[in-house]
Amino acid sequence: MKARVHVMLKNGVLDPQGAAVRHALGAMGFDMVTGVRQGKVIDLDLAEGASEADVTEMCEKLLANTVIESYSVEIL
């Protein structure tokens, strides 16, 4: 089984990496970009018997800082 976890900063949390990407794109002539939020994608290969609940527990305990980040789990 495979799972994909998308982790993003919550709305209202400062995203300096996203701001740096937006600035760099503007400097390259891509003035149409008005905002960037950067996150991460984590692909997991799981043993037989693993569940979405197991992946959610992994997110809560390690993969996402739930104080400032939100996450979504996709079973592939």
mmJSON file of the N, C-alpha and C atoms, coordinates in Angstrom:
{"data_MODEL":{"atom_site":{
"group_PDB":["ATOM","ATOM","ATOM","ATOM","ATOM","ATOM","ATOM","ATOM","ATOM","ATOM","ATOM","ATOM","ATOM","ATOM","ATOM","ATOM","ATOM","ATOM","ATOM","ATOM","ATOM","ATOM","ATOM","ATOM","ATOM","ATOM","ATOM","ATOM","ATOM","ATOM","ATOM","ATOM","ATOM","ATOM","ATOM","ATOM","ATOM","ATOM","ATOM","ATOM","ATOM","ATOM","ATOM","ATOM","ATOM","ATOM","ATOM","ATOM","ATOM","ATOM","ATOM","ATOM","ATOM","ATOM","ATOM","ATOM","ATOM","ATOM","ATOM","ATOM","ATOM","ATOM","ATOM","ATOM","ATOM","ATOM","ATOM","ATOM","ATOM","ATOM","ATOM","ATOM","ATOM","ATOM","ATOM","ATOM","ATOM","ATOM","ATOM","ATOM","ATOM","ATOM","ATOM","ATOM","ATOM","ATOM","ATOM","ATOM","ATOM","ATOM","ATOM","ATOM","ATOM","ATOM","ATOM","ATOM","ATOM","ATOM","ATOM","ATOM","ATOM","ATOM","ATOM","ATOM","ATOM","ATOM","ATOM","ATOM","ATOM","ATOM","ATOM","ATOM","ATOM","ATOM","ATOM","ATOM","ATOM","ATOM","ATOM","ATOM","ATOM","ATOM","ATOM","ATOM","ATOM","ATOM","ATOM","ATOM","ATOM","ATOM","ATOM","ATOM","ATOM","ATOM","ATOM","ATOM","ATOM","ATOM","ATOM","ATOM","ATOM","ATOM","ATOM","ATOM","ATOM","ATOM","ATOM","ATOM","ATOM","ATOM","ATOM","ATOM","ATOM","ATOM","ATOM","ATOM","ATOM","ATOM","ATOM","ATOM","ATOM","ATOM","ATOM","ATOM","ATOM","ATOM","ATOM","ATOM","ATOM","ATOM","ATOM","ATOM","ATOM","ATOM","ATOM","ATOM","ATOM","ATOM","ATOM","ATOM","ATOM","ATOM","ATOM","ATOM","ATOM","ATOM","ATOM","ATOM","ATOM","ATOM","ATOM","ATOM","ATOM","ATOM","ATOM","ATOM","ATOM","ATOM","ATOM","ATOM","ATOM","ATOM","ATOM","ATOM","ATOM","ATOM","ATOM","ATOM","ATOM","ATOM","ATOM","ATOM","ATOM","ATOM","ATOM","ATOM","ATOM","ATOM","ATOM","ATOM","ATOM","ATOM","ATOM","ATOM","ATOM","ATOM","ATOM","ATOM"],
"id":[1,2,3,4,5,6,7,8,9,10,11,12,13,14,15,16,17,18,19,20,21,22,23,24,25,26,27,28,29,30,31,32,33,34,35,36,37,38,39,40,41,42,43,44,45,46,47,48,49,50,51,52,53,54,55,56,57,58,59,60,61,62,63,64,65,66,67,68,69,70,71,72,73,74,75,76,77,78,79,80,81,82,83,84,85,86,87,88,89,90,91,92,93,94,95,96,97,98,99,100,101,102,103,104,105,106,107,108,109,110,111,112,113,114,115,116,117,118,119,120,121,122,123,124,125,126,127,128,129,130,131,132,133,134,135,136,137,138,139,140,141,142,143,144,145,146,147,148,149,150,151,152,153,154,155,156,157,158,159,160,161,162,163,164,165,166,167,168,169,170,171,172,173,174,175,176,177,178,179,180,181,182,183,184,185,186,187,188,189,190,191,192,193,194,195,196,197,198,199,200,201,202,203,204,205,206,207,208,209,210,211,212,213,214,215,216,217,218,219,220,221,222,223,224,225,226,227,228],
"type_symbol":["N","C","C","N","C","C","N","C","C","N","C","C","N","C","C","N","C","C","N","C","C","N","C","C","N","C","C","N","C","C","N","C","C","N","C","C","N","C","C","N","C","C","N","C","C","N","C","C","N","C","C","N","C","C","N","C","C","N","C","C","N","C","C","N","C","C","N","C","C","N","C","C","N","C","C","N","C","C","N","C","C","N","C","C","N","C","C","N","C","C","N","C","C","N","C","C","N","C","C","N","C","C","N","C","C","N","C","C","N","C","C","N","C","C","N","C","C","N","C","C","N","C","C","N","C","C","N","C","C","N","C","C","N","C","C","N","C","C","N","C","C","N","C","C","N","C","C","N","C","C","N","C","C","N","C","C","N","C","C","N","C","C","N","C","C","N","C","C","N","C","C","N","C","C","N","C","C","N","C","C","N","C","C","N","C","C","N","C","C","N","C","C","N","C","C","N","C","C","N","C","C","N","C","C","N","C","C","N","C","C","N","C","C","N","C","C","N","C","C","N","C","C","N","C","C","N","C","C"],
"label_atom_id":["N","CA","C","N","CA","C","N","CA","C","N","CA","C","N","CA","C","N","CA","C","N","CA","C","N","CA","C","N","CA","C","N","CA","C","N","CA","C","N","CA","C","N","CA","C","N","CA","C","N","CA","C","N","CA","C","N","CA","C","N","CA","C","N","CA","C","N","CA","C","N","CA","C","N","CA","C","N","CA","C","N","CA","C","N","CA","C","N","CA","C","N","CA","C","N","CA","C","N","CA","C","N","CA","C","N","CA","C","N","CA","C","N","CA","C","N","CA","C","N","CA","C","N","CA","C","N","CA","C","N","CA","C","N","CA","C","N","CA","C","N","CA","C","N","CA","C","N","CA","C","N","CA","C","N","CA","C","N","CA","C","N","CA","C","N","CA","C","N","CA","C","N","CA","C","N","CA","C","N","CA","C","N","CA","C","N","CA","C","N","CA","C","N","CA","C","N","CA","C","N","CA","C","N","CA","C","N","CA","C","N","CA","C","N","CA","C","N","CA","C","N","CA","C","N","CA","C","N","CA","C","N","CA","C","N","CA","C","N","CA","C","N","CA","C","N","CA","C","N","CA","C","N","CA","C","N","CA","C","N","CA","C","N","CA","C"],
"label_alt_id":[null,null,null,null,null,null,null,null,null,null,null,null,null,null,null,null,null,null,null,null,null,null,null,null,null,null,null,null,null,null,null,null,null,null,null,null,null,null,null,null,null,null,null,null,null,null,null,null,null,null,null,null,null,null,null,null,null,null,null,null,null,null,null,null,null,null,null,null,null,null,null,null,null,null,null,null,null,null,null,null,null,null,null,null,null,null,null,null,null,null,null,null,null,null,null,null,null,null,null,null,null,null,null,null,null,null,null,null,null,null,null,null,null,null,null,null,null,null,null,null,null,null,null,null,null,null,null,null,null,null,null,null,null,null,null,null,null,null,null,null,null,null,null,null,null,null,null,null,null,null,null,null,null,null,null,null,null,null,null,null,null,null,null,null,null,null,null,null,null,null,null,null,null,null,null,null,null,null,null,null,null,null,null,null,null,null,null,null,null,null,null,null,null,null,null,null,null,null,null,null,null,null,null,null,null,null,null,null,null,null,null,null,null,null,null,null,null,null,null,null,null,null,null,null,null,null,null,null],
"label_comp_id":["MET","MET","MET","LYS","LYS","LYS","ALA","ALA","ALA","ARG","ARG","ARG","VAL","VAL","VAL","HIS","HIS","HIS","VAL","VAL","VAL","MET","MET","MET","LEU","LEU","LEU","LYS","LYS","LYS","ASN","ASN","ASN","GLY","GLY","GLY","VAL","VAL","VAL","LEU","LEU","LEU","ASP","ASP","ASP","PRO","PRO","PRO","GLN","GLN","GLN","GLY","GLY","GLY","ALA","ALA","ALA","ALA","ALA","ALA","VAL","VAL","VAL","ARG","ARG","ARG","HIS","HIS","HIS","ALA","ALA","ALA","LEU","LEU","LEU","GLY","GLY","GLY","ALA","ALA","ALA","MET","MET","MET","GLY","GLY","GLY","PHE","PHE","PHE","ASP","ASP","ASP","MET","MET","MET","VAL","VAL","VAL","THR","THR","THR","GLY","GLY","GLY","VAL","VAL","VAL","ARG","ARG","ARG","GLN","GLN","GLN","GLY","GLY","GLY","LYS","LYS","LYS","VAL","VAL","VAL","ILE","ILE","ILE","ASP","ASP","ASP","LEU","LEU","LEU","ASP","ASP","ASP","LEU","LEU","LEU","ALA","ALA","ALA","GLU","GLU","GLU","GLY","GLY","GLY","ALA","ALA","ALA","SER","SER","SER","GLU","GLU","GLU","ALA","ALA","ALA","ASP","ASP","ASP","VAL","VAL","VAL","THR","THR","THR","GLU","GLU","GLU","MET","MET","MET","CYS","CYS","CYS","GLU","GLU","GLU","LYS","LYS","LYS","LEU","LEU","LEU","LEU","LEU","LEU","ALA","ALA","ALA","ASN","ASN","ASN","THR","THR","THR","VAL","VAL","VAL","ILE","ILE","ILE","GLU","GLU","GLU","SER","SER","SER","TYR","TYR","TYR","SER","SER","SER","VAL","VAL","VAL","GLU","GLU","GLU","ILE","ILE","ILE","LEU","LEU","LEU"],
"label_asym_id":["A","A","A","A","A","A","A","A","A","A","A","A","A","A","A","A","A","A","A","A","A","A","A","A","A","A","A","A","A","A","A","A","A","A","A","A","A","A","A","A","A","A","A","A","A","A","A","A","A","A","A","A","A","A","A","A","A","A","A","A","A","A","A","A","A","A","A","A","A","A","A","A","A","A","A","A","A","A","A","A","A","A","A","A","A","A","A","A","A","A","A","A","A","A","A","A","A","A","A","A","A","A","A","A","A","A","A","A","A","A","A","A","A","A","A","A","A","A","A","A","A","A","A","A","A","A","A","A","A","A","A","A","A","A","A","A","A","A","A","A","A","A","A","A","A","A","A","A","A","A","A","A","A","A","A","A","A","A","A","A","A","A","A","A","A","A","A","A","A","A","A","A","A","A","A","A","A","A","A","A","A","A","A","A","A","A","A","A","A","A","A","A","A","A","A","A","A","A","A","A","A","A","A","A","A","A","A","A","A","A","A","A","A","A","A","A","A","A","A","A","A","A","A","A","A","A","A","A"],
"label_entity_id":["1","1","1","1","1","1","1","1","1","1","1","1","1","1","1","1","1","1","1","1","1","1","1","1","1","1","1","1","1","1","1","1","1","1","1","1","1","1","1","1","1","1","1","1","1","1","1","1","1","1","1","1","1","1","1","1","1","1","1","1","1","1","1","1","1","1","1","1","1","1","1","1","1","1","1","1","1","1","1","1","1","1","1","1","1","1","1","1","1","1","1","1","1","1","1","1","1","1","1","1","1","1","1","1","1","1","1","1","1","1","1","1","1","1","1","1","1","1","1","1","1","1","1","1","1","1","1","1","1","1","1","1","1","1","1","1","1","1","1","1","1","1","1","1","1","1","1","1","1","1","1","1","1","1","1","1","1","1","1","1","1","1","1","1","1","1","1","1","1","1","1","1","1","1","1","1","1","1","1","1","1","1","1","1","1","1","1","1","1","1","1","1","1","1","1","1","1","1","1","1","1","1","1","1","1","1","1","1","1","1","1","1","1","1","1","1","1","1","1","1","1","1","1","1","1","1","1","1"],
"label_seq_id":[1,1,1,2,2,2,3,3,3,4,4,4,5,5,5,6,6,6,7,7,7,8,8,8,9,9,9,10,10,10,11,11,11,12,12,12,13,13,13,14,14,14,15,15,15,16,16,16,17,17,17,18,18,18,19,19,19,20,20,20,21,21,21,22,22,22,23,23,23,24,24,24,25,25,25,26,26,26,27,27,27,28,28,28,29,29,29,30,30,30,31,31,31,32,32,32,33,33,33,34,34,34,35,35,35,36,36,36,37,37,37,38,38,38,39,39,39,40,40,40,41,41,41,42,42,42,43,43,43,44,44,44,45,45,45,46,46,46,47,47,47,48,48,48,49,49,49,50,50,50,51,51,51,52,52,52,53,53,53,54,54,54,55,55,55,56,56,56,57,57,57,58,58,58,59,59,59,60,60,60,61,61,61,62,62,62,63,63,63,64,64,64,65,65,65,66,66,66,67,67,67,68,68,68,69,69,69,70,70,70,71,71,71,72,72,72,73,73,73,74,74,74,75,75,75,76,76,76],
"pdbx_PDB_ins_code":[null,null,null,null,null,null,null,null,null,null,null,null,null,null,null,null,null,null,null,null,null,null,null,null,null,null,null,null,null,null,null,null,null,null,null,null,null,null,null,null,null,null,null,null,null,null,null,null,null,null,null,null,null,null,null,null,null,null,null,null,null,null,null,null,null,null,null,null,null,null,null,null,null,null,null,null,null,null,null,null,null,null,null,null,null,null,null,null,null,null,null,null,null,null,null,null,null,null,null,null,null,null,null,null,null,null,null,null,null,null,null,null,null,null,null,null,null,null,null,null,null,null,null,null,null,null,null,null,null,null,null,null,null,null,null,null,null,null,null,null,null,null,null,null,null,null,null,null,null,null,null,null,null,null,null,null,null,null,null,null,null,null,null,null,null,null,null,null,null,null,null,null,null,null,null,null,null,null,null,null,null,null,null,null,null,null,null,null,null,null,null,null,null,null,null,null,null,null,null,null,null,null,null,null,null,null,null,null,null,null,null,null,null,null,null,null,null,null,null,null,null,null,null,null,null,null,null,null],
"Cartn_x":[0.847,0.0,0.896,0.431,1.159,0.243,0.854,0.116,0.918,0.218,0.86,0.291,1.19,0.807,1.211,0.276,0.539,0.531,1.617,1.735,1.918,1.09,1.151,1.053,1.664,1.487,0.029,-0.489,-1.861,-1.971,-3.183,-3.422,-3.083,-2.431,-2.052,-0.657,-0.037,1.326,2.282,3.246,4.23,4.978,5.12,5.797,6.99,8.15,9.296,9.811,9.737,10.173,9.255,7.965,7.025,7.254,7.53,7.796,9.064,10.086,11.334,11.113,10.318,10.006,9.22,8.227,7.44,8.325,9.235,10.153,11.053,11.604,12.488,11.736,10.51,9.722,9.464,9.163,8.964,10.218,11.376,12.644,12.945,12.364,12.574,11.541,10.679,9.699,8.313,8.109,6.799,5.989,5.647,4.946,3.514,2.984,1.609,1.444,2.557,2.492,2.375,1.266,1.032,1.206,1.336,1.532,1.966,2.779,3.245,3.187,2.645,2.699,3.453,4.475,5.284,4.991,4.924,4.673,5.572,5.171,5.952,5.011,5.515,4.791,5.651,5.027,5.735,5.052,5.789,5.272,5.732,4.788,5.08,4.762,5.671,5.406,5.093,3.919,3.451,3.283,3.507,3.325,1.843,1.584,0.218,-0.421,-1.647,-2.348,-2.327,-1.503,-1.484,-2.781,-3.172,-4.442,-4.236,-5.26,-5.229,-5.119,-5.715,-5.619,-4.168,-3.413,-1.992,-1.237,-1.525,-0.853,-1.238,-2.496,-2.942,-2.202,-2.025,-1.281,0.171,0.781,2.144,2.226,1.213,1.182,1.075,0.197,-0.023,1.212,1.976,3.119,4.448,4.595,5.91,5.901,5.087,5.223,4.763,3.85,3.355,3.41,3.769,3.688,2.286,1.375,-0.039,-0.375,0.574,0.344,0.321,1.228,1.341,1.087,0.938,0.756,-0.533,-1.111,-2.228,-1.731,-2.453,-2.034,-3.256,-3.034,-4.066,-3.403,-4.154,-3.659,-4.388,-3.634,-4.187,-3.662,-4.562,-4.169,-4.13,-2.992,-2.808,-3.05],
"Cartn_y":[-1.174,0.0,1.242,2.258,3.524,4.634,5.615,6.78,8.025,9.095,10.392,11.381,12.081,13.085,14.458,15.374,16.765,17.596,18.325,19.152,20.604,21.491,22.925,23.733,24.908,25.821,26.266,26.429,26.904,28.348,28.733,30.122,31.035,32.141,33.095,32.882,31.731,31.471,32.0,32.801,33.378,32.275,32.438,31.456,32.128,32.225,32.918,32.236,30.911,30.234,30.595,30.607,30.991,32.42,33.325,34.72,34.841,34.058,34.091,33.579,32.539,32.012,33.044,33.678,34.699,35.85,36.281,37.368,36.965,35.756,35.293,35.19,34.698,34.625,36.01,36.975,38.353,38.916,38.63,39.107,38.469,37.302,36.622,37.04,38.0,38.5,37.89,37.035,36.42,37.258,38.469,39.422,39.011,38.026,37.601,36.784,36.35,35.579,36.555,36.499,37.435,36.794,35.474,34.812,33.373,32.882,31.495,30.937,29.744,28.987,27.711,27.421,26.242,25.188,23.95,22.842,21.673,20.506,19.315,18.145,17.204,15.972,14.818,13.903,12.745,11.495,10.684,9.418,8.297,7.469,6.365,5.033,4.07,2.687,1.949,1.352,0.742,-0.765,-1.47,-2.922,-3.265,-4.484,-4.993,-4.851,-4.43,-4.281,-2.873,-2.008,-0.614,0.065,1.069,1.747,3.249,3.917,5.381,5.945,5.287,5.72,5.675,4.676,4.603,5.8,6.163,7.302,8.593,8.718,9.895,10.0,8.891,8.896,9.314,8.851,9.267,10.774,11.332,12.779,13.529,13.067,13.732,13.675,12.592,12.4,12.884,12.913,13.217,14.038,13.662,14.216,15.663,16.103,17.481,18.102,19.376,20.144,20.738,20.07,20.429,21.778,22.385,23.729,24.742,24.567,25.54,24.95,23.618,22.976,22.165,22.103,21.198,20.111,19.009,17.919,17.211,16.538,15.67,14.363,13.288,11.944,11.411,10.877,10.283,8.857,7.877,6.483,6.223,5.744,5.532,4.081],
"Cartn_z":[0.0,0.0,0.0,-0.655,-0.689,-0.181,0.451,0.929,0.6,0.358,0.107,1.115,1.789,2.785,2.25,2.233,1.849,3.129,3.387,4.584,4.14,4.676,4.354,5.634,5.619,6.74,6.793,7.981,8.133,7.663,7.249,6.858,8.026,7.738,8.762,9.326,9.008,9.464,8.405,8.832,7.923,7.176,5.848,5.009,4.318,4.986,4.385,3.12,3.039,1.817,0.652,0.897,-0.144,-0.598,0.339,-0.002,-0.841,-0.512,-1.279,-2.702,-2.858,-4.191,-4.987,-4.349,-5.039,-5.501,-4.635,-4.975,-6.146,-6.103,-7.174,-8.501,-8.459,-9.694,-10.263,-9.388,-9.835,-10.481,-9.897,-10.445,-11.802,-12.054,-13.331,-14.381,-14.022,-14.974,-14.846,-13.877,-13.675,-12.691,-13.125,-12.263,-11.953,-12.688,-12.462,-11.181,-10.591,-9.34,-8.183,-7.465,-6.365,-4.994,-4.956,-3.681,-3.881,-2.957,-3.0,-1.583,-1.448,-0.2,-0.52,0.237,-0.021,1.027,0.594,1.509,1.181,1.657,1.364,1.093,0.311,0.001,0.498,1.216,1.754,1.211,0.454,-0.056,0.858,1.256,2.165,1.488,1.563,1.186,2.482,2.54,3.787,3.641,4.718,4.744,4.68,4.268,4.227,5.614,5.65,6.918,7.478,6.927,7.394,6.96,7.711,7.415,7.329,6.835,6.793,8.202,9.158,10.554,11.037,10.594,10.956,10.397,9.145,8.52,9.237,9.594,10.344,11.667,12.34,13.603,13.38,12.281,11.947,11.764,11.093,10.869,12.19,13.04,14.328,15.214,15.121,16.018,15.454,14.105,13.553,12.265,11.314,9.967,9.839,10.684,10.624,12.013,12.053,13.299,13.319,14.0,13.91,14.532,15.216,15.747,14.599,13.632,12.545,11.159,11.063,9.77,9.729,8.543,8.302,7.352,7.297,6.424,5.852,4.747,4.19,3.802,3.899,3.606,2.389,1.46,0.244,0.162,0.11,-0.059,-1.562,-2.04,-3.484,-3.87],
"occupancy":[1.0,1.0,1.0,1.0,1.0,1.0,1.0,1.0,1.0,1.0,1.0,1.0,1.0,1.0,1.0,1.0,1.0,1.0,1.0,1.0,1.0,1.0,1.0,1.0,1.0,1.0,1.0,1.0,1.0,1.0,1.0,1.0,1.0,1.0,1.0,1.0,1.0,1.0,1.0,1.0,1.0,1.0,1.0,1.0,1.0,1.0,1.0,1.0,1.0,1.0,1.0,1.0,1.0,1.0,1.0,1.0,1.0,1.0,1.0,1.0,1.0,1.0,1.0,1.0,1.0,1.0,1.0,1.0,1.0,1.0,1.0,1.0,1.0,1.0,1.0,1.0,1.0,1.0,1.0,1.0,1.0,1.0,1.0,1.0,1.0,1.0,1.0,1.0,1.0,1.0,1.0,1.0,1.0,1.0,1.0,1.0,1.0,1.0,1.0,1.0,1.0,1.0,1.0,1.0,1.0,1.0,1.0,1.0,1.0,1.0,1.0,1.0,1.0,1.0,1.0,1.0,1.0,1.0,1.0,1.0,1.0,1.0,1.0,1.0,1.0,1.0,1.0,1.0,1.0,1.0,1.0,1.0,1.0,1.0,1.0,1.0,1.0,1.0,1.0,1.0,1.0,1.0,1.0,1.0,1.0,1.0,1.0,1.0,1.0,1.0,1.0,1.0,1.0,1.0,1.0,1.0,1.0,1.0,1.0,1.0,1.0,1.0,1.0,1.0,1.0,1.0,1.0,1.0,1.0,1.0,1.0,1.0,1.0,1.0,1.0,1.0,1.0,1.0,1.0,1.0,1.0,1.0,1.0,1.0,1.0,1.0,1.0,1.0,1.0,1.0,1.0,1.0,1.0,1.0,1.0,1.0,1.0,1.0,1.0,1.0,1.0,1.0,1.0,1.0,1.0,1.0,1.0,1.0,1.0,1.0,1.0,1.0,1.0,1.0,1.0,1.0,1.0,1.0,1.0,1.0,1.0,1.0,1.0,1.0,1.0,1.0,1.0,1.0],
"B_iso_or_equiv":[0.0,0.0,0.0,0.0,0.0,0.0,0.0,0.0,0.0,0.0,0.0,0.0,0.0,0.0,0.0,0.0,0.0,0.0,0.0,0.0,0.0,0.0,0.0,0.0,0.0,0.0,0.0,0.0,0.0,0.0,0.0,0.0,0.0,0.0,0.0,0.0,0.0,0.0,0.0,0.0,0.0,0.0,0.0,0.0,0.0,0.0,0.0,0.0,0.0,0.0,0.0,0.0,0.0,0.0,0.0,0.0,0.0,0.0,0.0,0.0,0.0,0.0,0.0,0.0,0.0,0.0,0.0,0.0,0.0,0.0,0.0,0.0,0.0,0.0,0.0,0.0,0.0,0.0,0.0,0.0,0.0,0.0,0.0,0.0,0.0,0.0,0.0,0.0,0.0,0.0,0.0,0.0,0.0,0.0,0.0,0.0,0.0,0.0,0.0,0.0,0.0,0.0,0.0,0.0,0.0,0.0,0.0,0.0,0.0,0.0,0.0,0.0,0.0,0.0,0.0,0.0,0.0,0.0,0.0,0.0,0.0,0.0,0.0,0.0,0.0,0.0,0.0,0.0,0.0,0.0,0.0,0.0,0.0,0.0,0.0,0.0,0.0,0.0,0.0,0.0,0.0,0.0,0.0,0.0,0.0,0.0,0.0,0.0,0.0,0.0,0.0,0.0,0.0,0.0,0.0,0.0,0.0,0.0,0.0,0.0,0.0,0.0,0.0,0.0,0.0,0.0,0.0,0.0,0.0,0.0,0.0,0.0,0.0,0.0,0.0,0.0,0.0,0.0,0.0,0.0,0.0,0.0,0.0,0.0,0.0,0.0,0.0,0.0,0.0,0.0,0.0,0.0,0.0,0.0,0.0,0.0,0.0,0.0,0.0,0.0,0.0,0.0,0.0,0.0,0.0,0.0,0.0,0.0,0.0,0.0,0.0,0.0,0.0,0.0,0.0,0.0,0.0,0.0,0.0,0.0,0.0,0.0,0.0,0.0,0.0,0.0,0.0,0.0],
"pdbx_formal_charge":[null,null,null,null,null,null,null,null,null,null,null,null,null,null,null,null,null,null,null,null,null,null,null,null,null,null,null,null,null,null,null,null,null,null,null,null,null,null,null,null,null,null,null,null,null,null,null,null,null,null,null,null,null,null,null,null,null,null,null,null,null,null,null,null,null,null,null,null,null,null,null,null,null,null,null,null,null,null,null,null,null,null,null,null,null,null,null,null,null,null,null,null,null,null,null,null,null,null,null,null,null,null,null,null,null,null,null,null,null,null,null,null,null,null,null,null,null,null,null,null,null,null,null,null,null,null,null,null,null,null,null,null,null,null,null,null,null,null,null,null,null,null,null,null,null,null,null,null,null,null,null,null,null,null,null,null,null,null,null,null,null,null,null,null,null,null,null,null,null,null,null,null,null,null,null,null,null,null,null,null,null,null,null,null,null,null,null,null,null,null,null,null,null,null,null,null,null,null,null,null,null,null,null,null,null,null,null,null,null,null,null,null,null,null,null,null,null,null,null,null,null,null,null,null,null,null,null,null],
"auth_seq_id":[1,1,1,2,2,2,3,3,3,4,4,4,5,5,5,6,6,6,7,7,7,8,8,8,9,9,9,10,10,10,11,11,11,12,12,12,13,13,13,14,14,14,15,15,15,16,16,16,17,17,17,18,18,18,19,19,19,20,20,20,21,21,21,22,22,22,23,23,23,24,24,24,25,25,25,26,26,26,27,27,27,28,28,28,29,29,29,30,30,30,31,31,31,32,32,32,33,33,33,34,34,34,35,35,35,36,36,36,37,37,37,38,38,38,39,39,39,40,40,40,41,41,41,42,42,42,43,43,43,44,44,44,45,45,45,46,46,46,47,47,47,48,48,48,49,49,49,50,50,50,51,51,51,52,52,52,53,53,53,54,54,54,55,55,55,56,56,56,57,57,57,58,58,58,59,59,59,60,60,60,61,61,61,62,62,62,63,63,63,64,64,64,65,65,65,66,66,66,67,67,67,68,68,68,69,69,69,70,70,70,71,71,71,72,72,72,73,73,73,74,74,74,75,75,75,76,76,76],
"auth_comp_id":["MET","MET","MET","LYS","LYS","LYS","ALA","ALA","ALA","ARG","ARG","ARG","VAL","VAL","VAL","HIS","HIS","HIS","VAL","VAL","VAL","MET","MET","MET","LEU","LEU","LEU","LYS","LYS","LYS","ASN","ASN","ASN","GLY","GLY","GLY","VAL","VAL","VAL","LEU","LEU","LEU","ASP","ASP","ASP","PRO","PRO","PRO","GLN","GLN","GLN","GLY","GLY","GLY","ALA","ALA","ALA","ALA","ALA","ALA","VAL","VAL","VAL","ARG","ARG","ARG","HIS","HIS","HIS","ALA","ALA","ALA","LEU","LEU","LEU","GLY","GLY","GLY","ALA","ALA","ALA","MET","MET","MET","GLY","GLY","GLY","PHE","PHE","PHE","ASP","ASP","ASP","MET","MET","MET","VAL","VAL","VAL","THR","THR","THR","GLY","GLY","GLY","VAL","VAL","VAL","ARG","ARG","ARG","GLN","GLN","GLN","GLY","GLY","GLY","LYS","LYS","LYS","VAL","VAL","VAL","ILE","ILE","ILE","ASP","ASP","ASP","LEU","LEU","LEU","ASP","ASP","ASP","LEU","LEU","LEU","ALA","ALA","ALA","GLU","GLU","GLU","GLY","GLY","GLY","ALA","ALA","ALA","SER","SER","SER","GLU","GLU","GLU","ALA","ALA","ALA","ASP","ASP","ASP","VAL","VAL","VAL","THR","THR","THR","GLU","GLU","GLU","MET","MET","MET","CYS","CYS","CYS","GLU","GLU","GLU","LYS","LYS","LYS","LEU","LEU","LEU","LEU","LEU","LEU","ALA","ALA","ALA","ASN","ASN","ASN","THR","THR","THR","VAL","VAL","VAL","ILE","ILE","ILE","GLU","GLU","GLU","SER","SER","SER","TYR","TYR","TYR","SER","SER","SER","VAL","VAL","VAL","GLU","GLU","GLU","ILE","ILE","ILE","LEU","LEU","LEU"],
"auth_asym_id":["A","A","A","A","A","A","A","A","A","A","A","A","A","A","A","A","A","A","A","A","A","A","A","A","A","A","A","A","A","A","A","A","A","A","A","A","A","A","A","A","A","A","A","A","A","A","A","A","A","A","A","A","A","A","A","A","A","A","A","A","A","A","A","A","A","A","A","A","A","A","A","A","A","A","A","A","A","A","A","A","A","A","A","A","A","A","A","A","A","A","A","A","A","A","A","A","A","A","A","A","A","A","A","A","A","A","A","A","A","A","A","A","A","A","A","A","A","A","A","A","A","A","A","A","A","A","A","A","A","A","A","A","A","A","A","A","A","A","A","A","A","A","A","A","A","A","A","A","A","A","A","A","A","A","A","A","A","A","A","A","A","A","A","A","A","A","A","A","A","A","A","A","A","A","A","A","A","A","A","A","A","A","A","A","A","A","A","A","A","A","A","A","A","A","A","A","A","A","A","A","A","A","A","A","A","A","A","A","A","A","A","A","A","A","A","A","A","A","A","A","A","A","A","A","A","A","A","A"],
"auth_atom_id":["N","CA","C","N","CA","C","N","CA","C","N","CA","C","N","CA","C","N","CA","C","N","CA","C","N","CA","C","N","CA","C","N","CA","C","N","CA","C","N","CA","C","N","CA","C","N","CA","C","N","CA","C","N","CA","C","N","CA","C","N","CA","C","N","CA","C","N","CA","C","N","CA","C","N","CA","C","N","CA","C","N","CA","C","N","CA","C","N","CA","C","N","CA","C","N","CA","C","N","CA","C","N","CA","C","N","CA","C","N","CA","C","N","CA","C","N","CA","C","N","CA","C","N","CA","C","N","CA","C","N","CA","C","N","CA","C","N","CA","C","N","CA","C","N","CA","C","N","CA","C","N","CA","C","N","CA","C","N","CA","C","N","CA","C","N","CA","C","N","CA","C","N","CA","C","N","CA","C","N","CA","C","N","CA","C","N","CA","C","N","CA","C","N","CA","C","N","CA","C","N","CA","C","N","CA","C","N","CA","C","N","CA","C","N","CA","C","N","CA","C","N","CA","C","N","CA","C","N","CA","C","N","CA","C","N","CA","C","N","CA","C","N","CA","C","N","CA","C","N","CA","C","N","CA","C","N","CA","C","N","CA","C","N","CA","C"],
"pdbx_PDB_model_num":[1,1,1,1,1,1,1,1,1,1,1,1,1,1,1,1,1,1,1,1,1,1,1,1,1,1,1,1,1,1,1,1,1,1,1,1,1,1,1,1,1,1,1,1,1,1,1,1,1,1,1,1,1,1,1,1,1,1,1,1,1,1,1,1,1,1,1,1,1,1,1,1,1,1,1,1,1,1,1,1,1,1,1,1,1,1,1,1,1,1,1,1,1,1,1,1,1,1,1,1,1,1,1,1,1,1,1,1,1,1,1,1,1,1,1,1,1,1,1,1,1,1,1,1,1,1,1,1,1,1,1,1,1,1,1,1,1,1,1,1,1,1,1,1,1,1,1,1,1,1,1,1,1,1,1,1,1,1,1,1,1,1,1,1,1,1,1,1,1,1,1,1,1,1,1,1,1,1,1,1,1,1,1,1,1,1,1,1,1,1,1,1,1,1,1,1,1,1,1,1,1,1,1,1,1,1,1,1,1,1,1,1,1,1,1,1,1,1,1,1,1,1,1,1,1,1,1,1]
}}}
